[in-house]
Amino acid sequence: MTVATVPEVGSTRTVVKLDVKEFKGKVDPDWCPGCGDFGVLNALQKACAELGRRPHEIVTVSGIGCSSNFPGFFNAYGMHTLHGRALAVACGVKLANHELTVIATGGDGDGYGIGGNHFTHTARRNIDITYIVMDNQIYGLTTGQISPSSRVGMKTKSTPFGSVETPINPLTSAIMNGATFVARAFSADGKQLVDLMKRAIVHKGFALIDVFSPCVTFNHDNDYAFFKQRIKKLEDNGHDPSDWKAACEKALMWGDTIYTGLFLQIERPTLEASEPVLEQGGPMAHRPLGISEEQSQRIIKRMM
Ligand code: SF4
């Protein structure tokens, strides 16, 4: 159901806003009560509704983990793929049909650990995908082991005496590898999260939003109170997202002050815009295969 006409964020185009209910999946989330992932799901439904993107224009792709069940709860095309492979599959979807809005979703273990190589290379290629990472600093689905973003000293089932590993900094990793939109949010701050999601989706290039999304069951170090006491917003501190050096400096801060907001947004040609094969003739998914019907049926039969 359409409810209003609004100007699209970041452009002069006018879009027809949709009802949030259009994006409610047929299956209800099975996350623990209080899990931060609920806030991320609600925010993405709202962001897509406000942008006027229709469910059939969107594909969500995930790997494995609590948050990777996301595509099942969101009404759009969706793929629940292999552990750590969300970005690899999302890249394939985008190259097959670059007119689709492709959103990869998942957790810190899936994306920064098992899928760390894809994270690096998707940023480097600047392919036009939005990547939303529900970062809870732990492996939740496997009942509480340290993840790549767990802090030093964190006690879990796999680190009973405290983690001795230096955590990854996903923001500086994305910036150094060439991402052109890098943001951080908190799942309990829906207003900021919806705004960042809308900006990320309309941004041309690889956009990362690392979202603090507390695991209330297995991570009692980084809970809602931990973040509420420390979070300050970049937009309240005069940060300029075109300033690469300032983005790195702010992203490195972790202590009494932890920033959320848009750290970096710059322009650089996307992979799709630079690829001559995609330049003419529209999305590859709509082009003739150049083989006979009989040949295509034989291939399909072999693959089924
Ligand atoms: Fe969320 Fe943690 Fe429960 Fe998984 S185990 S659903 S991450 S609260």
Residues whose N, C-alpha, C, O or C-beta is under 5 A from the ligand:
A	BS01	SF4	W31 C32 C35 C66 G140 L141 P214 C215 V216 T217 F218
